[in-house]
Amino acid sequence: MPNSSSPLDATAQALVAPGKGILAADESFPTIEKRFKPLDIPANEESRRAYRETLFTTAGLGEFISGAILFDETLRQTAHAGTRLVEILQKQGILPGIKVDHGTAGLPNFPDEKMTEGLDGLRERLREYHGLGARFTKWRAVLTVSEVLPSLTCIEVNAYRLALFASLSQEAGLVPIVEPEILMDGDHTLARCEEVASITLRTVFAALSAHRVRLEAMLLKPAMVLPGVDCQQSATEEEIATHTVRCLRRTVPAAVPGIVFLSGGQSPTQATQRLTAINRAAAGPWALSFSFGRALQESSLSTWHGKAENIPAAQTALLYSARQNSAAVKARSV
Ligand code: 13P
């Protein structure tokens, strides 16, 4: 029966279980260095391990967090006491996931536009990641907004790469998180962002369909529909929520179990307040939750500051952020 459920569907549903969201802790080597630098934390294997161990050993984290996205190095690392970080997550009831793209490169002939790389050898890497305990994957595409960008070529090349990534992930028994990020940089309006997000999501779902990706066994990770950071017209939380929910209702099939937003450089408070407003405005079949990196980690990282004596306070800060965002998801009335 074509509609019978697959074990991957259950994993996708578990990632958006009521009141739960995802911790994105998959910063690549250059990105984690960028986060550590302002705090004078040296970026080396030991400091990265100590930081991720601090996050993952937070008592009670599993009450609010369903999954954690890791970087390749972290999936292989062991904690101070010799337990694998993956096992620490599993004991908390948190599913380990893995970022599998290799970042972006310039799109030839399209200045200012990017394509995401990492398809070469992906089938083999996915098999290995599954063996190491990963149960879901993530691939991030980025789209820059202006009056003329993104080009249709950029949207299409990234959509087809996302679709290949997603189909290869499902083949390997992993739930793909499909992340087409519309960047906040620029002075575009809320309406322009909605327009770009709509075209992008339509193209992405057409590509997913062309590649026969099982929609029940994937999650979408979009940016919220927001005005650019340099836009003169600000938008209220309610306006952001209305535009975001309308855009998603028009473009995301009902078979997708959940939509997990990225935070994308919003402050932690903004991200949580807007997620609350989105859930209050929610009308749609899918769960609307979070897969935040910066918005979940910011206060925890600055509290930790690379010092062992700050671990308990850093964990308190992470648990607080996780609880706040869980409450945002629970603000939904229907
Ligand atoms: P931010 O929430 O910091 O945008 O990170 C989410 C993420 O995983 C980006 O790929």
Boltz pocket constraint, residues with backbone or C-beta under 6 A from the ligand:
constraints:
  - pocket:
      binder: B
      contacts: [[A, 24], [A, 26], [A, 140], [A, 179], [A, 261], [A, 262], [A, 263], [A, 264], [A, 265], [A, 291], [A, 292], [A, 293], [A, 294], [A, 295]]
      max_distance: 6.0
